[in-house]
Amino acid sequence: MSIIYHTQQYKLADKAMENFIDADEIHEILHSHQQPTMEQVNEVIARSLTKNRLSLAETAILVNANEPEMVEAIKTAAKQLKEQVYGKRIVLFAPLYIGNLCINDCAYCGFRSSNKKQERITLGKQDIINQVTALEDAGHKRLILVYGEHPRYDARFIADTVKMVYGVKSGNGEIRRVNINAAPLDVEGFKIVKEAGIGTYQIFQETYHRPTYEKVHLKGTKKHFDWRLASLDRAQEAGIDDVGIGALFGLYDWRFEVLGLLRHVNHFEAVYNVGPHTISFPRIQSASGFEVDKQYAVSDADFTKLVAVLRLAVPYTGLILTAREPGSIRDEILQYGVSQIDGGTNIEMKGYTSHKEQQNLDHEQFEICDNRTLNEVMEELVEDGYIPSFCTACYRLKRTGEHFMEFSVPGFIKRFCQPNALLTLAEYLEDYAPPATKEKGYKLIEDSLRDYDDERFKSKLNERLERIKAGERDLYF
């Protein structure tokens, strides 16, 4: 299946999505809720803490709340809500870049077609085996495969690389979940990729503001705003009910983008009765050939606030924070609502086996700011009381899409997530952790077991932990 834009399909998508993102509506909502009072902010927070998704108007009150006591209230509530819904677990993954050929010319991206400094590479079978082996040997169980947008990277190519990744086994290592970040496909293309056993399919709109979108996407398939906006609807039609959305913060006003993301969530829930599984909110970072107006750069203060606002706006949607951000910002934002992070990240082509000390922006899509190893990230999480998780149970037990919402919206998912996180942590401690991390990790597991009042369930969990220590793997509830 071709990823290349088809005029007839585009026109149909354009008509279907005609009233999906209304910039005038979003601007009017933001304008109508300027300078909110503390009473209004507290009312919105109280509604969120009952685990209800917020409306665009309610969210606009939070994004326009600028007084220090208001921002502190928002962050405190986001921290409380996150602990209620997700507990202390943090899911870990790693990105693996498969190919950086690209037909698009996006002003913010190092892969842009006009960037002649970029070394163009597509991993072959042995390259993929080598990269996945290195990732497994570090302890990873979850990957997201990243592709440029190019005819070579069609649905069949993506499906074949997914199967290659699942086929790599190194010691006790294996990849149990492969997510995808790639170009939009047509319905038949999404069906082919689904059959390969993927997890989440991510497509970021980058900006929901059409004039800005047209300004920064200069040529290529990606320049068509509506074709991209409708992409994950086609994925749903193809049976992929686990999708991820995102915006690239710094292209336009961050307040507008937050409401654009929420409008996208509303659309999915209205049409498919299930929201996106994840939302990503990367900030623009330097890239080879970088050409973006910096007037919309998002400050650290606004960035940490917008993450807290997103958590309150969509209590049950996973929030992904990547190594674009430095460790200090990541550590702070973990408190407010992030549920997934990458660790030990290297986004250079063939980077996991190159062992280079410095980044080369001419070989990467953008600059990353957190260069800690996976174990360094794991140990810091453990020291801060978080439970690092590589769990993939829900996906393999078909607890996805609408079924996932049935579990997660009432909060029942914590019955599965925390114990499964503890089991995958134990696997990591047995197979990959140095002695200091292992000692700290098992202390955390011991402390976490005290939280279980149900002695029967606690006994079952302890029994599985002992089986892992005895050499069994991939145990879950």
N, C-alpha and C positions, 0 to 999 in steps of 0.2 A: 504494500500500500504506500502511495506517495504521501509525503508530508506537504507537497507543494500545493499552494492555494488553488482552489477550483472556483471559478466565477459563479457557477450556478449554486454550489453549496454556500458560498459566501453570501449571496443575495438572500437565500433562505434564512441563514443565520442572522443576517442583518435585520430582516423583518421580524424574526422571532424575538430578538433581543432589543427591539426598538425602544422600549420604555424601561429597560433594565437599570441603566445608570443615567440618571437625570442630574446633570451638573447644577442646573439652576435650583433644583429641589434641595440638593445638598448644601449649596451656598446659602439658600434661604434659611434652612434649619440652623446652620451655624450662626448666621447673622441674628436670628430671632432669639438665640439663647446666650447672647453675650452677657458678660458680667453677672453670672449667677450668684445667688446668695448662698450663705452657708447652709441655710435651711433647705434650699433646693438640692444642694449637693448631698446632704445627709439623707434626704428622701430617696434619691436615686440609689445611693449606696445601700440603703435598707432594702430596697426592692431586689438589688443584685444579690444580697446576702441570703435571700430566700431562694437563690439559684434559678432565678428567672432571667432569660436573655433580655437585654435592654433594647429599647426602641432607638431609632436614630436621634430623636429629640432628647431622650434621656442621656444618650452618649454625648451629644453636643454640649450638654450642661457640664459634663466631666471634662471634656477637652478644653472648654473655655474657662474652667476653674483654675485661676492662676495665683490666688493668695496662698502663702505658705501653709497655713493651717488646712486649707482645702486640699492641697496636694498631699500633705501628710495623711489626711483622712482617707484619701483615695488609695494611697500605697498601703496603709494599715489594713484597709478592708480587702484589698487584693491579696495580701499575704494571708489573711484569715480565710478567704474563700478558696484560695489554692490549697491550703492544708485540709480544708473540709472535703474538697472534691478529689484531690490527687494524693493527699498524704505527703510523705517526705521523699517519695521516689522521683528519680530523674532518669529518663530513658536516654541511652547513649547510642550514637551511630557514627559512621564516617562516610564522607563523600568519596567517590571514585570516579574520576574523569575518564571516560572511554574515548572521546574524540573531540577535537576542537575545530574541525572544519565548520564553516558557517557562511551562509549566503546573506545573512542580515548585516546591516550596518547601524549598530546601536551605539549612540554617542558615549555611553557609560561603560562599555564592555571591552575588555582586552581581546576578545575573540572576534571583534567586528571585522567584517570582510575587507575594509580599507586599511586595516592595520598590517602593514607589510613587515613589521618587526616580529610579529607573532610566528613562532615555529609551529607549523601545522602537523599534528600527529594523530593517528588513529591506532589504538591498541589492537594488536593481533591476538590470536588465541593464547600464545605462550606469554605475551605481555600481561594479559588478563590473569592468567594463572599465577604469574609471579607477584602481581600486585595483591591479589586476593590472599595468597599464601602469607605475604607479609602482614596483611591486616589480621588474618586469623591468628597468626603467631603472636600478635600483640594482645589478642583477646576479644576482637570484635565479632559480633554476631549479626549486626544489622548494618546494611550499606544503602546508600542512595547513589545510583549510577547517573552520571551527568553527561549530556551529549550536546554538541552544537547543533544548530539547525541546518541540515544539509541533506540533499537527496540520498546520499550514501547511508544516512542514519534513518532508514525507513522502519516501519513496524517490524518487519521480519528481522532486520539487523538487531534492533533492540531486543526482540524476543530471544534471538540466538545468544546474545551476550548475557542475558539474564540466566539462561540455562547453563552457560559456561560457569558463571559465578556460583550457582547452586551446586555445581559438580565438583568444586574444589574442596578437598578435605586435607587438613594438615594436623596430624596428631589428633587431639580432641577437638580441634577447631573446625567449625563449619559456619557458613552464612545461612541463617534461618529466615531472613526477610530481606528482600531486595525492593527498595522503592525506586521510583524513576523521576528524574527531572529532565524533561525533553520537550521537543516541539509539539504543538497540537497535531493530532491526527484526525482522520475521518473516522466514522463509526466502525467501519471494517478494520481499520488499522488498530483501533483500541481493542477490538475483539482478539486480534492476533496477539497483542501484548498481554492481555489478560490471561490467555491460555498458557503463557509461560510461567504463571504463578507469581505475578508481581504483588507487592503490597500497595502502597499509596502511589498515585500518579500526581505529581506536582506540576502545575503550570501557574506561573505568577503573571498577573496582568501588568506588573511593574508600576504603572500609574493609571488610576481610574479617571484622570482628567484628560479628555480627548485632545484638546489643543496641545498640551504638553506631550502626550503620547506621540502625536504626529510630528512634533518638533524633534524628539530624540530618536525616533525610529526612522532612519533616513531612506532605507530601501530594503528589499527582501520581503519574504512572507510575513514577517512579524510586524510590518508597517500597518497591517489591516486590523484595526482595533476590534471590530465586531467579530471577526473570525476567531481571534484569540479569546475574547470574552465568552464566546459560546463553546469553547473547546471542551470544558469539563462537563457541559451538558451532553456533548456527544459521548464522552467517557461513560456517563451514567447510562445513556441509551445502550452502550455496548456491554453493560453489566459491571462496570468498575464503580462500585459504590463507596470506595475509599479514596478520596481526592484531597489535594492540598492546594490552598490559594495563598497569594502573597502580594505584597507591594514593596517596591524599592524606595525606601524613604530618603528624601533628598532631591527627588525630581520635581515635586510640587509640594504645596502646603500639607504638612503632615496631618493636620486636622481633617482636611478633605479626604485624605487617603484612609484614615481610620474609619470614617463614615462610609467610604466606598467599599472597604472590606466588609463592614457590617451589612451593607446593602447586598453584597454578594452572598453572605450567609443567609439573609432573609430569602433570597431567590431560591437557594437550594432547599431550604426548609419548606417553602411554599410549594415548589414543584415536585420535589422528590421525597419530602417528609424526613429528610436527614440533612444536617449541615455538613460542611467540609470537615474532614477528620483533623486537619491541621491548618494553622495560619502561620505564615512566616513574615518577618518584618525587617529584612536586612537594611542597613544603612549603606549608602554609597561609600565605597572606598576607592582609593587610587587604583588606576589600571593603566596598562600600556595603551597609549592613544586616547587617554581620558579627555573628554571635551564636554563638560556639563556646567551650566550656570550654577554657581554656588549660593545663590540668594535663598534657596530653600534648604540649605544644610541644616540638619537637625542637631541641636545641642545635646550634650549628655543629659542635662536636666529634663529637656522635653522628651528625650528617648526613653528614659527610665519611667517617666510619667505615662507615656503612651502605651507602654507594655502593661502597666497597672490598669489603665483604662480598658484595654482589650480584654484582660482577664475578667473584669467586672462586667463587660458587655456580653461576653460569650463564655459563661462559666464552664461549659463542658467541651469546648473545643481545645485541642492541643495547641500549644504555642511553642514554636521552634526558634531557638537562638543559636546562631552559628559563630564560628571562629573569626568572622569579620570583626567582632568586638573584642577588645582587650580583656584580659582576665578580671580586672577590677570591675568593669562594667558588667561582665557576665555574672560575677559573684553577687553583685547587688540585685540584678534583675531576676536571678533565680528565686528570690524571695517573693516576687510580686506576681508570678504566674507562669513562668516558663516550665514546660513539662518535658522538653527534649533539647539536648545539646549534642554537638559533635565533639569528639575528643581525639587527640593525636592526629589532627587534620593536616593533610598535605594536598594542595590542589594543583601542583605542577604535574604535567603529564609524566607518567611513570615515577611519580614522586616518592612513593612508599618504598622504593628500592634504591633511590638515588643517593640518600644520606647526605644531601648537600646542607651546608650550614646556613646559607642565606637564600632568600627568595629571589627569583628572577621574574620580574613582572612581564617580561617578553615571552615567558613560557606559561603564564597563568591568566586566569580570567579577571582577577582582581587581587588586591592585597589582603592577606589575612593578618590579624593582630594578636592571635592567641596561638603560640607555637608550643604549648605544653604537650608532653607525651600523654598517651591514654592513661598510663598509670599515675602520672602526676595529677591529672584531672580526677581520676578515681579516688586517689588518696585524699585530695582536698575536699571532695564531696563527702567522703566518709568522716573526715575530721569535723565537718560542719553539720553532721547529723543527717545528711541526705542518704538515701538508699539508691546507689547506682543500679540501673536495670537494663538488661539486654533482652527482656521478655518479648516473645513473639506468639504467646499462646492464643490470644484472641483471634489473630488472623488465621491460624491453622485450625481453630475450632469454629471458624465462621462467625465469630462475634464481631462482625464489621457492619458498616453502613447502618441501616435501620435497626438491625439486631443489636449492634453496639450501643445505639442510643437507648434501646430498651433497658440495657443494663446500666449505662453510665448516667443517664439523666436522673434517676432516683438515688444515685450514689452507690449502687450495689457493686460497681466495678471495683471498688476498693477491696472487696472480699477476694478478688482474684489478683489484682495488681500488686499489692504489697507482698503477699506471700510468694508470688512468682518472681518479683524483684529480688527477694531474699535468696531464692533458689538460684537465679542466674548470677547473683553476686557470689554465692558460694562456689559456683563453677569457676568463676574468674579467680577467686582466691586460691583454689586448689591447683589450677592449671597455669596461671600466668603471673600472679602477684609475687613480688619480693617479700621477704619475711616481715618487714615492718608494716607493709600494707596488709598483709594477711592477718597479722595480729590485730590491727585496728579494725579490719573488716569483720572479723569474727566477734569482736567486742560489740560492734554495732548490731550484728545479727542477734547476739545474746540480749542486748538491751531492747531490741525491737520485739522479741518474743514475749517480753513482759507485758506488752500492750494487749495481748490476746486473753480475753476473759473466758472464751470458749475452750475449755481444756481438751475436749474431744478433737476440735480442729487443730489446736496447738500440737497435740500429739501426732496428728497426721503430718503436719509441717515438719516437726522434729524428725519424724521417720524418714521423710524425703531428704532432709538435710544430711542425715547419716548415710543414706544410700549414695548421695553425691560424694561424700568423703570416702566411701568405699569404691568409687570409680564409675558409678552410673552417671549418665548425662541426659539432659533434655527432659527433666521431670517438671511437671507443671499441673496447676489446678484448672 
